[in-house]
């Protein structure tokens, strides 16, 4: 393993950590939004009907 390979591997690991750190909170927020919309939909349609 040459020095360039080590640097490339380090950059690849840092990049994956950065991407995971960025997308994980966004995925959790999107999941919460979807759950909120799904739970809010029956109540909103129920209130519209009544």
SULGI-V60641 format. One record per residue. SS is DSSP state (hx for helix, st for strand, lp for the rest). OMEGA is omega in radians with two decimals (NA if undefined). Layout:
SS|OMEGA + SS|OMEGA
//
This chain:
lp|-3.11 + lp|-3.14 + hx|3.12 + hx|3.11 + hx|3.14 + hx|3.12 + hx|3.13 + hx|3.12 + hx|3.13 + hx|3.12 + hx|3.14 + hx|3.13 + hx|3.13 + hx|3.14 + hx|3.14 + hx|3.11 + hx|-3.14 + hx|-3.14 + hx|3.13 + hx|3.14 + hx|3.13 + hx|-3.02 + hx|-3.10 + hx|3.09 + hx|3.13 + hx|3.13 + hx|3.11 + hx|3.13 + hx|3.12 + hx|3.13 + hx|3.11 + hx|3.12 + hx|3.14 + hx|3.13 + hx|3.13 + hx|3.13 + hx|-3.12 + hx|-3.14 + hx|-3.09 + hx|-3.05 + hx|-3.13 + hx|-3.11 + hx|-3.12 + hx|3.13 + hx|3.14 + hx|3.14 + hx|3.12 + hx|-3.12 + hx|-3.12 + lp|NA
//
